Amino acid sequence: MTQSSYRAKLLTFTGDPAQSPDAAVFHEDGVVIVEDGHVAAAGAWTALAGLVSGDASVHDLRDKLIVPGFIDTHIHYPQTDMIASPAPGLLPWLETWTFPTERRFEDEAVAHDTARFFVEELLANGTTTALVYCTVHKQSADALFSASEAKNLRMIAGKVLMDRHCPAFLRDTPQSGYDDSAELIGRWHKRGRQLYALTPRFAPTSTEAQLEACAALAKAHPDIFIQSHAAESREEVNWVSTLFAHRRSYIDVYDHYGLLRPRAVYGHCIWLDDEDRRRMTQTRAVAAHCPTSNLFLGSGLFDFDRASESAMLVTLATDVGGGTSFSMLQTMNEAHKVARMGGHHLSATRMFWLATAGAAEALDLGGMIGTLAPQSEADFVVLDPQATPLLARRTARAQSLEELLFAFAMLGDDRAVYATYAAGKRVHRRGERTKRRNV
């Protein structure tokens, strides 16, 4: 049995900080003990030093902070190369940038090169798990899973399904989408650390026949994930109301086809009503809040108060390439501002929970990832409070955990990520990343 130990400041959670003042567990001088890819123990150094074996490698990181690996619950890997593309709104942005970019994934070399870069970018930002949209091309999912498997990451992804209202070169059919998805589920779901997500892009790009095929797949595979978009912009919501005039709301479209359930994650969820939120809470479907994307595309402001009142499951996500950063720290930054615009104070401690343990619990993966609890998979991030002169100056004056975390959220980005570990193995260290040729 191989053991490694990491001595540093530690942060983990026992619950939602908004519900319990003691939910954030912080050790000024802590240690994480890793054995065979899992956390054997984590806590105060004084309590656990005796468990460190004599031949274990001990990494002294006492000037840094270890947190569980970040979990990004909504991101598009094919959009990596079109991040920061200008457009007047969501639908024109799709037509002008997204669809032409995704066409390139007909080429397996493009898919594999982009997937490798995408995974490296996630790890450089401390993200160890993500819910990833591929393209309509089956090989795009194979490329993403292969890149994830090479790093032994806990990744969730799926081939996009679209059979209408998209260019012909990105269109599948209800049958081909079903067959491709079933094949990919068989090849990748639960293979090592890989998990599959059934991925209808959004209701407007799937016919009722395709949504029925999704319903059949979801019923046949109750433990796979489901991911799509919902109520991102008013224009989109109005479009859905004309396409599905017999359904009460955008969320009701998915509900009708049995696609609201645990492990179902819907990006954005801005323009919901109270009945939508009630159904999401009742079914344990998840709203992935994507603040940088919502601001960039002018989609709207997520309502944290209404979400809290309904007890709806909420996570944070980057939504690259509509989102403008791979960094979950920068995503926290914008989430805080979006919340403030709605009159809600979102604390840094809760934002870190939403990006770690809160996300894991919402995804039905609690105790496995997003935590430093014993037996969990040893995915964690080493954050450097001295990463930049300004961050160092500010964190040196921090008088509380909240103040320290808030400084990371407001001032941090990939430079604050000193190292990233997946299943106990270091998969990124700041400054060591290799450069890749663009394809």
C-alpha atoms as one frame of an Amber mdcrd trajectory, in Angstrom:
protein
   0.000   0.000   0.000   1.440   3.345  -1.115   0.952   6.294   1.220   1.505
  10.004   0.626   0.796  12.841   3.030   0.133  16.516   2.397   0.510  18.960
   5.275  -1.272  22.251   4.679  -4.222  24.353   5.696  -7.342  22.249   5.001
 -10.931  23.097   4.086 -13.761  20.594   3.754 -17.475  20.531   4.543 -20.031
  18.556   6.525 -23.036  20.377   5.038 -24.326  23.594   3.513 -22.792  26.638
   5.257 -26.077  28.500   4.651 -27.821  25.946   6.850 -25.194  25.387   9.534
 -22.508  27.766  10.816 -20.274  24.770  11.577 -20.543  23.153   8.142 -17.141
  24.415   6.981 -14.338  22.453   8.638 -11.017  24.299   8.596  -7.652  23.231
   9.965  -4.931  25.858  10.158  -2.351  23.057  10.322  -3.832  19.943   8.746
  -2.860  16.866   6.816  -4.375  14.742   4.062  -3.160  11.140   4.056  -3.628
   9.367   0.732  -3.443   5.629   0.173  -4.011   3.956  -3.203  -5.870   6.870
  -4.715  -8.240   7.449  -1.795  -8.197   9.651   1.283  -7.203   7.508   4.257
  -7.557  10.359   6.747  -7.721  14.142   6.828  -7.753  16.532   9.755  -5.534
  18.310  12.249  -1.852  17.467  12.008  -1.565  17.038  15.769  -4.288  14.394
  15.730  -3.153  12.474  12.648   0.655  12.785  12.551   0.935   9.336  14.129
  -0.839   7.779  11.152   1.816   8.955   8.709   3.936   5.909   7.960   7.671
   6.125   8.327   8.334   5.568   4.637   5.571   7.886   3.386   6.419  10.881
   1.258   5.380  13.985   3.208   4.734  17.159   1.244   5.112  20.303   3.350
   2.594  22.837   2.010   1.865  24.700   5.229   1.810  28.079   3.474  -0.959
  26.841   1.165  -4.600  25.724   1.345  -5.929  22.329   0.269  -9.574  22.119
  -0.802 -11.496  19.318  -2.536 -11.257  19.341  -6.330 -13.650  21.757  -7.998
 -16.703  20.372  -9.820 -17.933  22.221 -12.927 -21.484  21.110 -13.650 -21.995
  22.581 -17.152 -19.308  23.062 -19.801 -18.856  22.507 -23.562 -15.451  21.168
 -24.517 -15.878  21.758 -28.288 -16.340  25.472 -27.565 -12.849  25.834 -26.102
 -11.539  27.441 -29.285 -14.437  29.902 -29.613 -14.458  31.240 -26.072 -14.782
  35.060 -26.077 -16.635  35.255 -29.402 -18.875  38.325 -29.797 -22.617  38.118
 -30.492 -25.755  40.096 -29.557 -27.394  37.174 -27.733 -27.713  33.428 -27.230
 -29.408  32.353 -30.464 -27.244  34.466 -32.831 -24.176  33.275 -30.905 -25.140
  29.655 -31.587 -25.640  30.272 -35.297 -22.568  32.444 -35.837 -19.974  30.687
 -33.685 -21.084  27.476 -32.011 -22.421  25.414 -34.863 -19.565  26.168 -37.316
 -17.003  25.390 -34.596 -18.649  22.101 -33.688 -18.624  21.017 -37.335 -14.825
  20.669 -37.084 -15.292  17.695 -34.762 -16.066  15.519 -37.757 -12.272  15.294
 -37.758 -11.089  12.921 -35.046  -7.713  14.673 -34.871  -9.455  17.943 -33.972
 -11.558  16.170 -31.346  -8.569  14.502 -29.680  -6.365  17.600 -29.726  -9.140
  19.782 -28.312 -10.033  17.208 -25.662  -6.434  16.993 -24.448  -6.128  20.781
 -24.233  -9.537  21.056 -22.556  -8.615  18.531 -19.853  -5.317  20.295 -19.204
  -7.156  23.612 -18.909  -9.611  22.159 -16.397  -6.767  20.811 -14.273  -4.841
  24.093 -14.480  -7.892  25.690 -12.873  -8.307  23.043 -10.180 -11.355  21.365
 -11.750 -11.197  17.602 -11.306 -14.760  16.706 -12.345 -16.989  18.280 -14.981
 -20.278  17.620 -16.769 -19.190  17.979 -20.347 -21.101  18.491 -23.588 -19.430
  16.953 -26.628 -20.758  17.450 -30.185 -23.263  15.440 -32.176 -20.341  13.336
 -33.444 -19.860  10.079 -31.595 -16.073  10.348 -31.888 -16.146  13.635 -29.971
 -17.328  11.769 -26.868 -14.743   9.038 -27.385 -12.031  11.700 -27.563 -13.143
  13.420 -24.368 -13.426  10.205 -22.389 -10.045   9.027 -23.681  -8.383  12.262
 -22.557 -10.061  12.005 -19.153  -9.166   8.338 -18.753  -5.513   9.098 -19.508
  -5.479  11.351 -16.415  -7.736   9.018 -14.367 -10.305  11.761 -13.789 -13.893
  11.404 -12.537 -15.565  12.869 -15.619 -19.180  12.928 -16.857 -19.892  13.560
 -20.548 -22.150  12.780 -23.459 -22.739  13.114 -27.175 -25.122  15.960 -28.039
 -28.490  15.049 -29.575 -30.035  17.404 -32.168 -32.453  16.474 -34.942 -33.955
  19.853 -35.875 -33.349  23.632 -35.867 -29.640  23.190 -36.460 -27.454  22.925
 -39.561 -27.779  19.673 -41.504 -24.098  18.933 -40.858 -24.838  18.688 -37.097
 -28.142  16.853 -37.291 -28.739  13.291 -36.157 -32.044  11.401 -36.060 -34.066
   9.948 -33.188 -32.792   6.479 -34.108 -29.157   7.360 -34.793 -28.993   9.482
 -31.651 -30.459   6.624 -29.638 -28.075   4.078 -31.146 -24.981   6.251 -30.740
 -25.861   7.123 -27.143 -26.576   3.487 -26.256 -23.240   2.454 -27.760 -21.362
   5.151 -25.834 -23.119   4.240 -22.588 -22.013   0.652 -23.066 -18.450   1.678
 -23.823 -17.857   4.383 -21.218 -20.385   4.484 -18.374 -18.652   3.246 -15.209
 -15.485   2.384 -17.131 -12.896   3.322 -14.547 -13.888   6.791 -13.355 -15.913
   7.736 -16.438 -19.686   8.332 -16.293 -22.140   8.993 -19.112 -24.628  11.827
 -19.506 -27.570  11.628 -21.914 -27.307  15.003 -23.685 -30.191  16.497 -25.677
 -28.779  19.952 -26.398 -31.987  21.790 -25.512 -35.660  21.236 -26.193 -35.850
  23.391 -29.371 -33.272  21.238 -31.183 -34.990  17.916 -30.465 -38.247  16.712
 -31.975 -40.789  14.961 -29.808 -39.606  11.698 -31.362 -36.064  12.359 -30.202
 -37.219  13.327 -26.707 -39.188  10.062 -26.609 -35.976   8.233 -27.519 -34.245
  10.066 -24.656 -37.031   8.981 -22.330 -36.510   5.367 -23.364 -32.746   5.560
 -22.792 -33.200   7.264 -19.439 -35.626   4.564 -18.329 -33.318   1.783 -19.509
 -30.321   3.298 -17.704 -31.536   4.775 -14.386 -28.011   5.520 -13.129 -26.753
   7.599 -16.052 -26.755  11.386 -15.909 -28.941  13.687 -17.996 -27.838  17.174
 -19.032 -29.470  19.912 -21.068 -30.334  23.619 -21.036 -33.445  25.269 -19.633
 -34.839  28.799 -19.496 -31.583  30.537 -20.330 -33.000  33.565 -22.144 -36.443
  35.066 -22.629 -36.170  34.670 -26.383 -35.407  30.972 -25.954 -38.299  30.511
 -23.507 -40.691  32.120 -25.980 -39.404  29.842 -28.737 -40.043  26.761 -26.597
 -43.583  27.952 -25.841 -44.370  27.984 -29.568 -42.712  24.632 -30.274 -44.341
  22.871 -27.324 -47.601  24.799 -26.994 -49.246  21.877 -25.206 -46.710  21.954
 -22.349 -47.077  24.292 -19.360 -43.462  25.501 -19.358 -39.936  24.831 -20.592
 -39.235  22.652 -17.545 -42.520  20.833 -18.110 -41.249  19.686 -21.511 -38.455
  17.743 -19.832 -40.770  16.590 -17.059 -43.227  15.178 -19.598 -40.512  12.935
 -21.038 -39.287  11.688 -17.667 -36.093  13.719 -17.818 -36.455  15.372 -14.405
 -34.895  13.034 -11.871 -31.800  12.623  -9.696 -28.620  13.114 -11.736 -30.450
  15.380 -14.220 -28.677  18.725 -14.552 -30.101  21.737 -16.393 -27.921  24.675
 -17.278 -29.059  28.228 -16.397 -32.670  27.927 -15.101 -33.038  31.703 -14.979
 -36.593  32.217 -16.229 -38.410  29.671 -14.048 -41.646  30.118 -12.134 -42.498
  28.721  -8.713 -44.084  25.574 -10.166 -40.937  24.859 -12.183 -38.818  25.187
  -9.057 -41.226  23.000  -7.089 -40.954  20.235  -9.683 -37.182  20.446  -9.799
 -37.032  20.203  -6.022 -39.501  17.341  -5.971 -37.600  15.348  -8.594 -34.112
  16.319  -7.305 -33.158  17.735 -10.696 -30.283  20.235 -10.519 -29.958  23.844
 -11.695 -26.414  24.622 -12.865 -25.883  28.366 -12.397 -23.543  29.806 -15.051
 -22.907  33.438 -14.078 -20.111  34.389 -16.495 -22.130  33.046 -19.431 -25.369
  34.695 -18.305 -23.646  38.066 -18.049 -21.682  37.653 -21.283 -24.766  36.758
 -23.348 -27.096  39.070 -21.422 -29.386  36.150 -20.583 -30.502  37.329 -17.143
 -29.763  37.038 -13.421 -30.243  33.792 -11.520 -32.620  34.220  -8.564 -30.837
  32.824  -5.496 -33.601  33.810  -3.092 -36.308  31.947  -5.023 -33.999  28.969
  -5.443 -33.311  28.900  -1.696 -36.982  29.280  -0.820 -37.855  26.271  -2.980
 -34.874  24.214  -1.709 -33.951  23.579  -5.336 -30.580  21.932  -5.875 -28.107
  24.494  -7.248 -24.507  24.171  -8.409 -21.976  26.471 -10.081 -20.685  26.090
 -13.630 -18.487  27.895 -16.131 -20.461  27.145 -19.333 -17.380  27.652 -21.506
 -17.523  28.866 -24.305 -20.525  31.104 -23.483 -18.807  31.418 -20.138 -15.660
  33.496 -20.197 -13.344  31.544 -17.887 -12.457  27.951 -17.013 -11.758  29.139
 -13.469 -14.263  28.185 -10.777 -12.741  30.978  -8.682 -13.675  33.521 -11.351
 -17.084  31.842 -11.591 -17.538  32.413  -7.845 -16.551  36.041  -8.372 -19.351
  36.594 -10.877 -21.852  34.454  -8.930 -21.376  36.719  -5.933 -22.096  39.801
  -8.043 -25.139  38.238  -9.727 -26.507  37.361  -6.284 -25.902  40.900  -5.029
 -27.801  42.319  -8.010 -30.771  40.286  -6.819 -30.391  41.416  -3.211 -28.869
  38.125  -2.041 -25.546  37.810  -0.180 -23.663  34.732  -1.327 -20.812  34.070
   1.064 -17.445  32.791  -0.105 -17.737  29.804   2.216 -20.987  28.784   0.546
 -19.536  29.347  -2.937 -16.684  26.965  -2.148 -19.268  24.450  -0.900 -21.342
  24.868  -4.079 -18.234  24.139  -6.150 -17.180  21.069  -4.123 -19.265  19.087
  -1.627 -22.526  20.790  -2.587 -22.040  19.884  -6.238 -21.100  16.302  -5.376
 -24.217  15.865  -3.256 -26.437  17.415  -5.934 -24.970  14.999  -8.487 -25.598
  11.983  -6.249 -21.831  11.557  -5.826 -21.568  12.725  -2.227 -18.859  10.970
  -0.235 -17.085  10.033  -3.471 -15.818  13.428  -4.668 -16.005  17.028  -3.443
 -14.741  16.050  -0.010 -11.663  15.058   1.969 -13.584  12.476   3.988 -12.010
   9.038   4.549 -12.503   6.614   1.637 -13.340   9.418  -0.799 -11.457   9.628
  -4.082  -8.367  11.755  -3.486  -9.191  14.643  -5.835  -7.962  17.905  -4.335
  -6.477  21.284  -5.162  -3.599  23.146  -3.558  -4.345  26.874  -3.579  -1.582
  29.442  -3.148  -2.544  32.600  -1.207   0.664  34.240  -2.444   0.056  33.497
  -6.125   0.041  37.182  -7.097   1.335  40.246  -5.257  -2.179  41.599  -4.743
  -3.576  38.266  -3.524  -0.628  37.867  -1.161  -1.084  41.365   0.233  -4.809
  40.828   0.754  -4.682  37.314   2.243  -1.929  38.376   4.664  -4.536  40.642
   6.271  -7.304  38.022   6.416  -8.703  37.632   9.931 -11.176  34.802   9.241
 -11.809  31.848   6.968 -14.539  33.777   5.148 -12.164  36.656   4.474  -9.483
  34.289   3.149 -11.895  32.445   0.844 -13.469  35.686  -0.323 -10.042  36.959
  -1.381  -9.479  33.774  -3.405 -12.914  34.120  -5.031 -12.542  37.798  -5.918
  -8.845  37.903  -6.826  -7.996  34.330  -7.778  -7.775  32.515 -11.103  -5.598
  29.745 -12.544  -2.509  31.434 -11.094  -3.812  30.645  -7.601  -3.841  26.901
  -8.377  -0.451  25.611  -7.253  -1.219  21.946  -7.935  -4.110  19.639  -8.761
  -4.420  15.990  -7.719  -6.715  13.304  -9.130  -7.054   9.930  -7.392  -4.016
  10.836  -5.327  -1.749  11.584  -8.293  -0.539  15.049  -9.184  -1.981  15.881
 -12.608  -1.059  19.577 -12.749   1.559  21.825 -11.235   1.710  25.515 -11.946
   4.441  26.371 -14.439   4.982  22.811 -15.713   2.268  22.693 -18.367   3.489
  21.797 -21.832   2.587  23.884 -24.854   0.550  22.253 -27.606   0.372  23.001
 -31.260  -3.031  24.227 -32.432  -4.757  21.959 -34.934
